[in-house]
Amino acid sequence: MNPISIIGCVVGIIGCVIGVATFVSAQITKAKQDGMVLAKVDQCVKNTEEIKKDMKEKNKEIDTIIDQHTQEIERLKVKMDVVYTKLNLKGEWNAKWFSRKYGNNK
């Protein structure tokens, strides 16, 4: 083999090594980026689950408050019936009559 062939062969081998090293480096960088993206997606999923849990708790609180208010309204209706009975007014307490008499007259 002549010296030019040896130099060409060495340059070719070095070129191949550089090419493989570049490819491997690019794959490692891509894997790191994919890992970061997956970590961000996992964090988003966890945050979404926490928000869903908080919303369920708030919905339960709101439902409880609505139930309490509904019960209080029923108690007030019963009390109004008692008041009307004691005042000797005929019929049950009527919300429409009350709103006409004391509500907004439009």
DRENDO-1510 file (C-alpha; in Angstrom, 1 decimal, always signed):
<recs>
REC; n; res; u; v; w
REC; 1; MET; +0.0; +0.0; +0.0 .
REC; 2; ASN; +1.2; +3.4; -0.8 .
REC; 3; PRO; +1.2; +6.3; +1.7 .
REC; 4; ILE; -1.7; +8.1; -0.1 .
REC; 5; SER; -3.9; +5.0; +0.3 .
REC; 6; ILE; -3.0; +4.7; +4.0 .
REC; 7; ILE; -3.8; +8.4; +4.6 .
REC; 8; GLY; -7.1; +8.1; +2.7 .
REC; 9; CYS; -8.0; +5.0; +4.7 .
REC; 10; VAL; -7.2; +6.8; +8.0 .
REC; 11; VAL; -9.2; +9.9; +7.0 .
REC; 12; GLY; -12.1; +7.6; +6.0 .
REC; 13; ILE; -12.0; +5.8; +9.3 .
REC; 14; ILE; -11.8; +9.1; +11.2 .
REC; 15; GLY; -14.8; +10.4; +9.1 .
REC; 16; CYS; -16.8; +7.3; +10.0 .
REC; 17; VAL; -16.0; +7.7; +13.7 .
REC; 18; ILE; -17.0; +11.4; +13.6 .
REC; 19; GLY; -20.3; +10.5; +11.8 .
REC; 20; VAL; -21.2; +7.8; +14.3 .
REC; 21; ALA; -20.3; +10.1; +17.2 .
REC; 22; THR; -22.5; +12.8; +15.8 .
REC; 23; PHE; -25.4; +10.4; +15.3 .
REC; 24; VAL; -25.1; +9.0; +18.8 .
REC; 25; SER; -24.8; +12.5; +20.3 .
REC; 26; ALA; -28.0; +13.6; +18.4 .
REC; 27; GLN; -29.9; +10.5; +19.6 .
REC; 28; ILE; -28.8; +11.2; +23.2 .
REC; 29; THR; -29.9; +14.9; +22.9 .
REC; 30; LYS; -33.2; +13.8; +21.4 .
REC; 31; ALA; -33.7; +11.3; +24.2 .
REC; 32; LYS; -33.1; +13.9; +26.8 .
REC; 33; GLN; -35.6; +16.3; +25.2 .
REC; 34; ASP; -38.1; +13.5; +25.0 .
REC; 35; GLY; -37.5; +12.8; +28.7 .
REC; 36; MET; -38.1; +16.4; +29.5 .
REC; 37; VAL; -41.3; +16.5; +27.5 .
REC; 38; LEU; -42.5; +13.3; +29.2 .
REC; 39; ALA; -41.7; +14.9; +32.6 .
REC; 40; LYS; -43.7; +18.0; +31.7 .
REC; 41; VAL; -46.6; +15.9; +30.4 .
REC; 42; ASP; -46.6; +13.9; +33.7 .
REC; 43; GLN; -46.6; +17.1; +35.7 .
REC; 44; CYS; -49.5; +18.4; +33.7 .
REC; 45; VAL; -51.4; +15.2; +34.3 .
REC; 46; LYS; -50.8; +15.3; +38.0 .
REC; 47; ASN; -51.9; +19.0; +38.1 .
REC; 48; THR; -55.1; +18.1; +36.2 .
REC; 49; GLU; -55.8; +15.3; +38.6 .
REC; 50; GLU; -55.4; +17.7; +41.6 .
REC; 51; ILE; -57.7; +20.2; +40.0 .
REC; 52; LYS; -60.3; +17.5; +39.4 .
REC; 53; LYS; -60.1; +16.4; +43.0 .
REC; 54; ASP; -60.4; +20.0; +44.2 .
REC; 55; MET; -63.4; +20.5; +41.9 .
REC; 56; LYS; -65.1; +17.4; +43.3 .
REC; 57; GLU; -64.6; +18.6; +46.8 .
REC; 58; LYS; -66.0; +22.0; +45.9 .
REC; 59; ASN; -69.0; +20.4; +44.2 .
REC; 60; LYS; -69.7; +18.4; +47.4 .
REC; 61; GLU; -69.5; +21.5; +49.5 .
REC; 62; ILE; -71.9; +23.3; +47.1 .
REC; 63; ASP; -74.3; +20.4; +47.1 .
REC; 64; THR; -74.3; +20.4; +50.9 .
REC; 65; ILE; -75.0; +24.1; +51.0 .
REC; 66; ILE; -77.8; +23.8; +48.5 .
REC; 67; ASP; -79.4; +21.0; +50.5 .
REC; 68; GLN; -79.1; +23.1; +53.7 .
REC; 69; HIS; -80.8; +26.0; +52.0 .
REC; 70; THR; -83.5; +23.8; +50.6 .
REC; 71; GLN; -84.3; +22.5; +54.1 .
REC; 72; GLU; -84.2; +26.0; +55.5 .
REC; 73; ILE; -86.7; +27.2; +52.8 .
REC; 74; GLU; -89.0; +24.3; +53.6 .
REC; 75; ARG; -88.8; +25.2; +57.4 .
REC; 76; LEU; -89.6; +28.8; +56.6 .
REC; 77; LYS; -92.6; +27.8; +54.4 .
REC; 78; VAL; -93.9; +25.8; +57.4 .
REC; 79; LYS; -93.4; +28.7; +59.7 .
REC; 80; MET; -95.2; +31.0; +57.2 .
REC; 81; ASP; -98.2; +28.6; +57.2 .
REC; 82; VAL; -98.3; +28.7; +61.0 .
REC; 83; VAL; -98.2; +32.5; +60.9 .
REC; 84; TYR; -101.1; +32.6; +58.4 .
REC; 85; THR; -103.1; +30.1; +60.4 .
REC; 86; LYS; -102.6; +32.1; +63.6 .
REC; 87; LEU; -103.7; +35.3; +61.8 .
REC; 88; ASN; -106.8; +33.5; +60.6 .
REC; 89; LEU; -106.0; +34.0; +56.9 .
REC; 90; LYS; -107.6; +31.6; +54.6 .
REC; 91; GLY; -105.4; +29.1; +52.6 .
REC; 92; GLU; -101.8; +28.4; +52.7 .
REC; 93; TRP; -99.0; +30.9; +52.3 .
REC; 94; ASN; -98.7; +31.6; +48.7 .
REC; 95; ALA; -95.3; +32.9; +47.3 .
REC; 96; LYS; -97.0; +34.5; +44.3 .
REC; 97; TRP; -99.5; +36.4; +46.5 .
REC; 98; PHE; -96.6; +37.5; +48.7 .
REC; 99; SER; -94.5; +38.7; +45.8 .
REC; 100; ARG; -97.5; +40.6; +44.3 .
REC; 101; LYS; -98.3; +42.3; +47.6 .
REC; 102; TYR; -94.8; +43.0; +48.9 .
REC; 103; GLY; -92.4; +42.4; +45.9 .
REC; 104; ASN; -91.6; +44.5; +42.9 .
REC; 105; ASN; -94.7; +45.9; +41.3 .
REC; 106; LYS; -93.8; +46.1; +37.7 .
</recs>
